[in-house]
């Protein structure tokens, strides 16, 4: 959530940033926020004055009573009763205005960093770099949705029977390979100085609001209405919320956490040939890295997190490319995001496997995660997160790119974790 004072002080920059995101009518939205904040300030001022007058009147009544002037004291009491009624009315108005202002701010996305390119959608994303050679597969090579049937390692029909579409069942070496990747990703993060967290996979509404999934992505989340709990879309949400309403000191910064969790996306997008198999699921596994740091350090940290994800892909021997997302493709809460895509040999297409984002103060303002500056004043920190990594499309690329006529070769780095060298 943007700070109102920052909106006021940087109005032109904020509007230009929203235009970069193709936000509809940014000037009108920002003017309305400023007008609502003006009304909030005015109402707060009136309320403060009435409360101050009430304190003065209370002291005067006490003095009159001491002087034995009961009649004058009773008249003064009547006036204070009127003031109390007026102060309650103003307090109720202020609460409504503050709620209206909060809702308006929730509807405003983060302002893109200057390094974010302009653009409407994914076709306008900037390719920063490309690594590795695309695989030269043998004749008769199969896409992963045929490979998983051939080797009986993932069963979509069984998942559909148990739950529904988009909930696969991993079997045998498929399940062991999943577990191997999770352990590999976690161990690599621990080597990088991250502390492992095993978070809850259900969150309350305050947690969803804190990291910006609510209200923006409410329709994409599985909601348990009886208890008003949500299934997490990523471990980022519960891990970052550990620090909600916390003031961190030097000894705790930077925060570096990693966590594995199943992830749930109710709205998985349009279905069709381009999203077959593991390309898009309602439930999937992911290892997430989260950092919280000082504002002046956050873009250096973003680079560090990008390098961590790159190292994972290179150790898996997967060809990949890195994209700097344009304003039109940027996530609601992000100031800058780098996507990693791996090349899927049989599908002959790039598959997104990781997003690494700097949210600057956007989440921290909602969460009230802060530090004390050298003057002892509370300041907002910067939050960042990245997929390190999401499993389904990594698995799809591994199966397709490493297939031979004899079977599927497991990358060397995963063999100690899964206990086998090949599938087939």
Buried (B, 14 or more C-beta within 10 A) or exposed (E): BBBBEBBBEBBEEBBEBBBBBBBEEBEEBBEBBEEBBEBBEEBBEBBEEBBEBBEEBBEBBEEBBEEEBEEBBEEBBEBBEEBEEBBEEBBEBBEEBBEBBEEBBBEBBBBBBEEBBEBEEEEBBBEEEEBBEEBEBEEEBBBBBBBBBEBEBBBBEEBBEEEEEBBBBBBEBBBBBBEBBBBBBBBBBEEBEBEEBEBBBBBBBEBBBBBBBBEBBEEBBBBEEEEEBBBBBBBBBBBBBBBBEBBBEEEEBBBBBBBBBEBBBBEBEEEEEEBBBBBBBBBBBBBBBBBBBBBEBBBEBBEBBBEBBBBBBBBBBBBBBBBBBBBBBBBBBBBBBBBBBBBBBBBEEBBBBBBBBBBBBBBBBBBBBBBEEEEEEEBBBBBBBBBBBBBBBBBBBBBBBBBEEEBBBBBEBBBEBBEEEEBE
